[in-house]
Amino acid sequence: MVVRAGVVGLVAAALTVTAFTVPARSGDQTRGGPAERNATQQAIEELVRDGVPGVVARSTAPDGVWKGVAGVADRRTGAPRKANERFRIGSITKTFAATVLLKLEAEGRLSLDDTVEKHLPGLIREGGNDGRTITVRQLLNHSSGLPEYLRNEAFNSRYLQAPGFFGHRYDRHDPEDLIRAGLALGRDFAPGARHQYSNTGYIVAGLIIEKVTGTSYRQAVRDRVTEPLGLRNTASPGTSVRVPRPSARGYDDLGHPGKGYDTTELSPTIAWSAGDMISTTADLNRFFSALLGGEVLPVKQLKAMKTTLPAADGTEYGLGIYTATTSCGTKLWGHAGGIVGWGTDAMTTEDGRHTLAFSLNGLDALRDGLAAVRNAEFCGNAVSAVRRGSQ
């Protein structure tokens, strides 16, 4: 699941330490909610002390709703982060895309065992990759063998590192261009042989959504997921380079540790169905609670989504969702995501009754913060795990 910090997938970046500001504390709690979430608040404050500009977090549990913020939304003005902000969610987009495809299977419009070739004839025929041997299921659980387009050195240096990013941040990308950037690297392994995270596979999945529905991927997500669940602040931005207000600024080192460039505006077409969506902590909690709680998919499709393969990082990856276990043994389901300038995590207990979502407006510490904030919320652990960076 590892690509350069600042891109669409899960992140493997060293914790960046930069001078910043004293974190802002939040007493914003819903009436009737938990009296304290001290450990979670301390964990997000620790991220800010370690260099993240700001964090916004929200948990929903049987005892109520808690909201916390730390740090700033804008380094230039010092404006604090706000609980209701919108932000880029990166690879959490994959859970939405996978959910659409599973709903299409439930509708009888496709099968998870359909080949890519059946829906997109001739698309995958390069570098030893063959769409006749890759299934929809393999795209969704990252066992397709399709190489990661973000590993393409020419692509990466042009769009994800400084100075290239600043000359190309507004470039529009066709999905086929992203796929070609991946196929140029050859084939990673035979389809089905193992799990290896590939954004390329989810770009292909987005094209299958469009072919089967006859609508845009963006419209298909709206019709089948966000509108039925009332997720009014969650959407694919299409080609818009801005994050709708209220929102923070996003910061990324772009391959130069400690720089903290403002990367708020960018073309989301660089990620498309693998990571372009925008949401809020409230909407993410609602989505994952409903998904794991059985409100979104029929039993058969939810079971398929939760059928996992072992991943190199110790997690188990299903169809657009993965599972991880906290330090106190709580099994969680969800996804993390990173895109230039932003890092987000959204996890829930297996019954969907206790959810947590948090967003960083700086990507470089996401990996190190995942386990610490999760453990703080679901176990009440001390925040020292932030610095240990366990996941």
Beta strands, then each sheet from edge to edge (+ up, - down):
strand 1: 54-61
strand 2: 64-71
strand 3: 87-88
strand 4: 125-126
strand 5: 129-130
strand 6: 251-252
strand 7: 261-262
strand 8: 278-279
strand 9: 309-310
strand 10: 316-317
strand 11: 322-325
strand 12: 331-339
strand 13: 342-349
strand 14: 355-360
sheet 1: 2+ 1- 14+ 13- 12+ 11- 10+ 9-
sheet 2: 3+ 8-
sheet 3: 4+ 5-
sheet 4: 6+ 7-
end
